[in-house]
């Protein structure tokens, strides 16, 4: 008989909450900021759009488009390695976070993105390549977009470091590390401004002719394959401006450190926070189960704009902390998990009050009850960092951007035990090829699951 332990972790976490109360102080600060913000579209452009203006144009104009299987496969492969890379970079001294939100609003630049990793206040962009060797010239001749991405993140970083890193992982499992020193940040910022201007102008005029050719052209661009774009008529980018604004050096110390970490950890499971809440998605991914074809969707502008704006507001306010403080908090790791921790100052009068938080934008018209997954996500983060308190921040766009914040205190030892048991269940399921003892994913995840032989759906059909 199939064991039905659906939602076990969600219920167990709820039963492990010791205290829950509203935090009107944080809610008030964020709501006042939101009330004064007008979210015009496109209010923000993304760094990935600034790198490839033509791709940005067609993404916004065309909307959803089906991805060819070879592009989907390549994207999934790169995504899998990126997940694995978190465990490598987290072991570097000074690690302060991954997928860190970068926002150029302090420079009057409406551009946003997510940097792969951070070491204190230095940014690391990590890329997977099929090349067997990579040198400095390749950064300008072949991997210019990767270099641009790092440079644009570097100049919009609120606490910038002159030295940032572009790191490649090759098909032969070798690392190539390059230290990028910013010499002329103004030239890079001006390039960002110019890209923003021409993208908005092209969108307004329905005319991409003023844009440079997309970097994906002839490298598997979905719009080119569908004969949608006109990149064959567009000029290539001018590389000399950025080339003269930086100094590039190979970093053998960084490369050797990563190579040693990789060789000592290449057999570890890549378990993330969300995998404990949606364990069967992890199971199918690790088992190599096939997925249905996906689509490239237009950005969910409203929700992302609010999320980025609030994260930016927190960072610039008295609630924010810097990279070195994040690095100190990230030194503790109680669970064999990886995730993107965000911290906030809960009480400005207590320098020891830095706690984890999660931010959610919820389209519900009711603010009284929040999904159980929110509690579980925060609980797993608290368990890993051995911090008993955390904060859930929820924004409701359909309720005039109402902000509700909750202080949550957990029975920490119980949370850690719950997580360890769930981790063991997942590892055993993958090893034995049997998901029956894993929690079913929440209903909204099951409904949108792309795995062709989703075990959650099969189990529900048996009942």
Secondary structure as UniProt FT lines:
FT   TURN            6..7
FT   HELIX           8..14
FT   TURN            15..16
FT   STRAND          17..22
FT   HELIX           24..35
FT   TURN            41..42
FT   STRAND          45..46
FT   HELIX           47..51
FT   HELIX           53..62
FT   STRAND          65..66
FT   HELIX           69..89
FT   TURN            90..91
FT   TURN            93..94
FT   STRAND          95..103
FT   HELIX           104..107
FT   STRAND          111..119
FT   TURN            120..121
FT   STRAND          122..129
FT   HELIX           136..141
FT   HELIX           144..156
FT   TURN            158..159
FT   STRAND          163..170
FT   TURN            171..172
FT   STRAND          175..182
FT   HELIX           185..205
FT   HELIX           208..210
FT   TURN            215..220
FT   HELIX           222..225
FT   TURN            226..227
FT   HELIX           231..233
FT   HELIX           240..243
FT   TURN            244..245
FT   STRAND          246..250
FT   HELIX           252..265
FT   TURN            266..267
FT   HELIX           273..277
FT   HELIX           279..286
FT   TURN            287..288
FT   STRAND          295..296
FT   HELIX           301..316
FT   TURN            318..319
FT   HELIX           323..329
FT   TURN            330..331
FT   STRAND          343..345
FT   TURN            348..349
FT   TURN            351..352
FT   STRAND          354..361
FT   HELIX           372..385
FT   STRAND          389..396
FT   HELIX           397..399
FT   STRAND          402..410
FT   HELIX           412..432
FT   TURN            436..437
FT   HELIX           443..447
FT   TURN            452..453
FT   HELIX           455..462
//
